Every structure is written in C-alpha cells, then in structure tokens.
Amino acid sequence: MKKKTTQNKLGFLRPQRLGDRLAWYFISIGLVFTLAVSIALIEYEHIKYTEQVERDSQETVRTIKNQLERSLWNVDEESAQILLDGLARSPSIEGLSLVDESGVSKQLGNFQPPADFSEQLIYDDQILGSLQIQINDTYLDEDFIDRVKLLGISAAIFIGLFGCFLQIIVQRLVTDHLSVISMATGDPERMSTKSYQPIVLKRPPINDELTDL
C-alpha cells in the first residue's frame, strides 16, 4: 500500500504516456540549459553594469573637478560646499569624502570606507587633497533587478514555447502513430490469420522503425 502511494505521488514527475514523458524531458533539459545561460548572462550583465555605473560616477566627478579645485584654491568654502552637496545628491553616489592635504576629511552622504574610487585634486601643480567616492549599491541593485526580471520572463516564455513546439513535433512524428499501432494490436481478432488487416499509418512512406513495427 505504501509503495502504491509513493508511485501515485511520483505520477506527476513521471507521466505514463510516452509523449508526455518526452515533453517533460525536453522542458527539463531546456530549463536547466536556460537557467545556466541566464545565470551566466546575469553575472555578465552585473559586472558590465557595475563598471558602467562606476564610469558614470567618475564622469560626474570630473565635470565638477575643475570648479572644485578652483574653489579650494581660492578658499571659497561656500562654492566648494555647493559643488559637494550637488555631487552627493547624484543617484549613483552613496557618499563622498573630501580629504585635504593635511589629512583632514569632510564626509557627505552615507560614506563608508573604503572608497570605490578617488580623484586627486590639483591646482596650479599644487596638490589640494583627494575626493573619495562610494557608489550607491542600492541604486545599482534596483535598476539591475528590473533587468533580471525581464530576462526571467523572457526565459520562461522561451521554455514554454520550446516545450510545446517539441511536444507537437514528437506527437505528430511518433506518439500518434504508436497510439494507432497500440490500438490495432490490442484487437486479437484483427491480428488473427483469417481476419488480418494491415495497420495503415497516416504518414509518408518512410522505411523507419515505425514502418518495421
């Protein structure tokens, strides 16, 4: 009784009909293959997108670098503060730290060392300090999740269409003809010598295993 119950539970995972089993195998193989490819693509996209966000952040810093260096050289703290505040509000930047030549730092935003990258501040061949930047990982993740969702939906649609397409092909080429042969050979009188009737399959005349059967 227990063995029969176990078999019933496994019925969903192991269909009885040949066509259903083949479709299940095709879908399983397609799922594993697509999952492996999707993981590789997601990792590749994550690396490339992280590099792109870092490049964008560096470009944003460079746009204000000259003005910031001039403000620091002229000891224009108000102008320097405005530039730093605007930079800290950039969506791709989590926080920043301005370190002067004496090693004193001024942090804005949620800066948690170590920095992702830094830019040295120089004016008239005089080193003024460095600007350390930390990239906003939350901003990166939110945008990247949208890409992963799109890739997952595309993969699911592909697997579904792939399984249905293969099931139709296998059904028309194999399982439908096997069903005809099974029904015909299940009639003992039809298979007797006196009332024998040849089994006719609705398919082109091909000399293959089905014709031999």
MOJO-V706199 format. One record per pair of residues at least 4 apart in sequence whose C-alpha atoms are under 6 Angstrom apart, sorted by the first residue. I is the first residue (numbers start at 1). J is the second residue. Records with the same first field share a line. If there is no record, write none. Layout:
I = J  J
This chain:
10 = 14
11 = 15
15 = 20  21
19 = 175
23 = 167
26 = 30
27 = 31  163
30 = 34
31 = 35
34 = 38
38 = 42
41 = 45
42 = 46
45 = 49
46 = 50
61 = 65
64 = 68
68 = 80
69 = 121  123
71 = 75  76  80
77 = 81
88 = 95
92 = 135  136
93 = 135  136
94 = 110  134  135  136
95 = 108  109  110  111  134
96 = 107  108  111  132  133
97 = 106  107  131  132
98 = 105  106  131
99 = 103  104  105  129  130
100 = 104  128  129
101 = 128  129
115 = 132  133  134
116 = 133  134
117 = 133
118 = 131  132  133
119 = 130  131
120 = 130
121 = 128  129  130
122 = 126  127  128
141 = 145
158 = 162
161 = 165
167 = 171
170 = 174
171 = 175  176
172 = 176
178 = 182
190 = 195  196
191 = 196
192 = 196
207 = 211
